Amino acid sequence: MAADSERVTVHVSLAERSYDIVIGDGVLLRIAEIVTPWYERLSRGGTAGRAAIITDQHVAVHARTVANRLSTAGWETVQIVLEPG
């Protein structure tokens, strides 16, 4: 687990399916600055990408925040809203 003054990153180690969970105040508002370096590493230099934001109806307002922030940073986004449960 890595931490800085504003957020905590928890690494979920699943071999080739590993991923990070970022927890903290203001993370959704800073999503583009958080995911762009990760994308640049994986895409070997690309600066913006495409993202599918999958959520359920209970937290869809947060998915819209993420989509708006990524779109502002040049990302192409699509939102998929599922029924709860």
C-alpha positions as CSV (number, residue, x, y, z in Angstrom):
1,M,0.0,0.0,0.0
2,A,1.4,3.4,-1.0
3,A,0.2,6.7,0.5
4,D,0.8,10.4,0.1
5,S,-0.9,13.2,1.9
6,E,-4.0,13.1,-0.1
7,R,-4.6,9.5,-1.2
8,V,-3.8,5.8,-0.6
9,T,-3.1,3.4,-3.4
10,V,-3.9,-0.3,-2.8
11,H,-2.3,-2.7,-5.2
12,V,-4.4,-5.9,-6.0
13,S,-1.9,-8.5,-7.2
14,L,-3.5,-10.9,-9.7
15,A,-0.6,-11.7,-12.0
16,E,-1.5,-10.2,-15.5
17,R,-4.8,-9.0,-14.1
18,S,-3.3,-6.8,-11.3
19,Y,-4.6,-3.4,-10.7
20,D,-4.5,-0.4,-8.3
21,I,-7.3,1.1,-6.2
22,V,-6.8,4.8,-5.4
23,I,-8.7,6.1,-2.4
24,G,-8.8,9.7,-1.1
25,D,-10.4,13.1,-1.0
26,G,-10.8,14.7,-4.4
27,V,-9.6,11.6,-6.4
28,L,-12.5,11.8,-8.8
29,L,-11.8,15.4,-9.6
30,R,-8.1,14.5,-10.3
31,I,-8.8,11.3,-12.2
32,A,-7.1,12.4,-15.4
33,E,-3.9,13.4,-13.7
34,I,-4.0,10.0,-11.8
35,V,-4.6,7.7,-14.8
36,T,-2.8,9.5,-17.6
37,P,0.8,8.5,-16.4
38,W,-0.4,4.9,-16.1
39,Y,-1.8,5.1,-19.6
40,E,1.4,6.7,-20.9
41,R,3.5,3.8,-19.5
42,L,1.2,1.2,-21.0
43,S,0.7,2.9,-24.4
44,R,4.4,3.8,-24.7
45,G,3.9,7.5,-24.9
46,G,0.3,8.2,-25.7
47,T,-1.1,11.2,-23.8
48,A,-4.9,10.4,-23.8
49,G,-6.9,7.3,-24.3
50,R,-10.2,5.7,-24.2
51,A,-12.1,4.6,-21.1
52,A,-15.2,2.6,-20.4
53,I,-16.7,3.8,-17.1
54,I,-18.8,1.0,-15.7
55,T,-21.1,1.8,-12.7
56,D,-24.5,1.1,-11.3
57,Q,-27.4,3.5,-10.8
58,H,-26.5,4.2,-7.2
59,V,-23.2,5.9,-8.0
60,A,-23.8,7.0,-11.6
61,V,-23.4,10.7,-10.6
62,H,-19.7,9.9,-9.8
63,A,-19.2,8.1,-13.1
64,R,-20.4,11.3,-14.8
65,T,-17.8,13.3,-12.9
66,V,-15.1,10.9,-14.0
67,A,-16.3,11.0,-17.6
68,N,-16.3,14.8,-17.6
69,R,-12.8,15.1,-16.1
70,L,-11.4,12.6,-18.6
71,S,-13.1,14.2,-21.5
72,T,-11.7,17.6,-20.5
73,A,-8.3,16.0,-20.6
74,G,-8.8,14.7,-24.1
75,W,-10.0,11.2,-23.3
76,E,-12.7,9.4,-25.2
77,T,-15.2,8.0,-22.8
78,V,-18.3,5.8,-22.7
79,Q,-20.5,5.2,-19.6
80,I,-22.2,1.9,-18.9
81,V,-24.8,2.1,-16.2
82,L,-26.0,-1.2,-14.8
83,E,-29.0,-2.0,-12.6
84,P,-28.0,-2.2,-8.9
85,G,-27.2,-5.7,-7.5
